């Protein structure tokens, strides 16, 4: 009962944190004080939520051994004037940045802005681009995709891990236990695992292989709370370099020390943790309106004529946004309830992604009317 209360408490907090993050990101992208105001109001409500401590469970606190990883050179990855487009649509152009040893660089931006495409180019999964991608010395890459697929998913977990890493069943079980695959769990077939369990299994392999550059694409998607805690603890202690795409505010805040932001067909590097990046963006958004009074005499008459006609549209949009946000929260809870059903979870994830796109479109329309 105590653990269930803890899980419910964590779900409530995470749901509120995700909504705050959405408001902050939309506020930064749309230069909207209204979105920042909503974020602050929700943060005040979050501060009043009582946080339940996790019941002690020694089995769930075992960490993977991330020591013994061969150190790479100082420069891990060098991107120079990288450009990628599909037909007439340019995803990014003249992108240049350097990834150094022990960097934890988070890539963040709108859906479809090119984040995952950049990862694929770095992984060598595309050759139609302009520019240069160079790796440093002694680089060993491990990749954790959004949706993990294994070559033979009819294999039991234990058979797969023991064969892949040439271990005895006894040694394989010890390694798997560190990722919370214990007792009869190891006899489950891979195809029966949830998305979070498959991610845990792949991460266990990457850490055992002692890769020194970890590339992750939305790693916390589909993860249950225990899987997420193991992932976070493992990566915080990881003695290598991490390049990852994520929109999970708490995860990014805990892990990232640099931010690469895709926005408005531009990519900007911010050599700072996530909180500092948000504070910088907020300062810039507050300073920007100072220039507006110079333009007000010309703009105000036009807006004054349109206001009466827009009132109904604005009210309708606000109502629609509230409905979409409620539906988004419902989908998030539904994903948590179906965490052990990989097919259902994937279907819900696609539905959630489409819903988030609709919500962004609604906010864009709202900004043009106000």
QUIPEGI-V225879 format. One record per backbone hydrogen bond with DSSP energy under -1.0 kcal/mol. CO is the residue of the C=O (numbers start at 1). NH is the residue of the N-H. E is the energy in kcal/mol with one decimal. If there is no record, write none. Layout:
co={CO CO}
nh={NH NH}
e={E E}
This chain:
co={1 2 3 4 5 6 7 8 9 10 11 12 13 14 15 16 17 18 19 20 21 22 23 24 25 26 27 32 33 34 35 36 37 38 39 40 41 42 43 46 58 74 76 77 78 79 80 82 83 84 84 86 89 92 95 97 99 99 100 103 104 104 105 106 107 108 110 114 115 116 117 118 119 120 121 127 130 132 134 137 140 140 142 144 152 153 155 156 157 158 159 160 161 162 168 169 170 171 172 173 176 176 177 180 182 183 184 185 186 188 189 190 194 195 196 197 198 199 200 201 202 203 204 205 206 207 212 213 214 215 216 218 220 224 225 226 227 228 229 230 231 232 233 241 242 243 244 245 248 249 250 251 252 258 259 260 261 263 266 268 270 270 273 274 275 276 277 278 279 280 281 282 283 284 287 288 289 292 292 295 296 299 300 301 302 303 306 307 310 311 312 313 314 315 316 317 318 319 320 321 322 323 324 325 326 327 328 329 330 331 332 333 334 336 338 341 342 343 344 345 346 347 348 349 350 351 352 353 354 355 356 357 358 359 360 361 362 363 364 365 366}
nh={5 6 7 8 9 10 11 12 13 14 15 16 17 18 19 20 21 22 23 24 25 26 27 28 29 30 32 36 37 38 39 40 41 42 43 44 45 46 47 49 61 101 136 99 134 97 132 95 130 91 92 89 86 84 82 79 76 77 103 242 257 258 244 260 246 262 113 118 119 120 121 122 123 125 124 129 83 80 78 73 212 213 215 217 155 191 190 160 161 162 163 164 165 167 172 173 174 175 176 177 179 181 180 182 185 186 187 188 158 157 192 193 198 199 200 201 202 203 204 205 206 207 208 209 211 210 241 142 243 144 245 221 223 228 229 230 231 232 233 234 235 236 237 214 105 216 107 218 252 253 254 255 256 106 270 108 268 266 263 261 259 272 277 278 279 280 281 282 283 284 285 286 287 288 290 291 292 295 296 299 300 303 304 305 306 307 310 311 314 315 316 317 318 319 320 321 322 323 324 325 326 327 328 329 330 331 332 333 334 335 336 337 338 339 341 345 346 347 348 349 350 351 352 353 354 355 356 357 358 359 360 361 362 363 364 365 366 367 368 369 370}
e={-2.3 -2.0 -2.5 -2.6 -2.2 -2.5 -2.5 -2.1 -2.2 -2.9 -2.4 -2.0 -2.6 -2.5 -1.8 -2.3 -2.5 -2.3 -2.2 -2.4 -2.8 -2.7 -2.4 -2.4 -2.7 -2.5 -1.7 -1.4 -2.4 -2.1 -2.2 -2.3 -2.3 -2.2 -2.2 -2.0 -1.5 -2.4 -2.3 -1.4 -1.2 -2.5 -2.3 -3.3 -2.5 -1.5 -2.5 -2.8 -2.3 -2.2 -1.4 -2.1 -2.9 -2.5 -2.9 -3.0 -2.6 -1.8 -2.3 -2.8 -2.4 -1.4 -2.7 -3.1 -1.5 -3.0 -1.5 -2.2 -1.6 -2.2 -2.3 -2.3 -2.1 -3.2 -1.3 -1.3 -2.7 -2.6 -3.2 -1.9 -1.4 -2.0 -3.1 -2.6 -1.1 -2.5 -2.5 -2.4 -2.5 -2.6 -2.2 -2.6 -2.0 -2.3 -2.7 -2.2 -1.5 -1.9 -2.6 -2.1 -1.4 -2.3 -1.9 -1.0 -2.4 -1.0 -1.7 -1.8 -2.7 -2.4 -1.7 -1.8 -2.2 -1.9 -2.1 -2.3 -2.4 -2.6 -2.3 -1.6 -2.3 -2.6 -2.1 -2.3 -1.5 -1.2 -2.4 -2.7 -2.8 -2.7 -2.5 -1.4 -1.6 -2.4 -2.3 -2.3 -2.5 -2.8 -2.7 -2.5 -2.5 -2.5 -1.6 -3.0 -2.3 -2.2 -3.2 -2.3 -3.0 -2.7 -1.9 -1.7 -2.4 -2.5 -3.5 -2.4 -2.2 -1.6 -3.1 -2.9 -2.7 -2.5 -2.0 -2.5 -2.4 -2.3 -2.5 -2.4 -2.2 -2.4 -2.3 -2.0 -2.2 -1.9 -1.5 -1.7 -1.4 -2.0 -1.2 -1.7 -2.9 -2.0 -2.7 -1.3 -1.3 -1.9 -1.4 -1.2 -3.1 -2.4 -2.4 -2.6 -2.6 -2.1 -2.3 -2.8 -2.1 -2.0 -2.5 -2.6 -2.1 -2.3 -2.3 -2.2 -2.1 -2.4 -2.1 -2.1 -2.3 -2.4 -1.7 -2.1 -1.7 -1.0 -2.0 -2.7 -2.3 -2.1 -2.4 -2.3 -2.2 -2.1 -2.6 -2.4 -2.3 -2.0 -2.4 -1.8 -2.0 -2.3 -2.3 -2.3 -2.3 -2.1 -2.3 -2.3 -2.3 -2.3 -1.5 -1.2 -1.4}
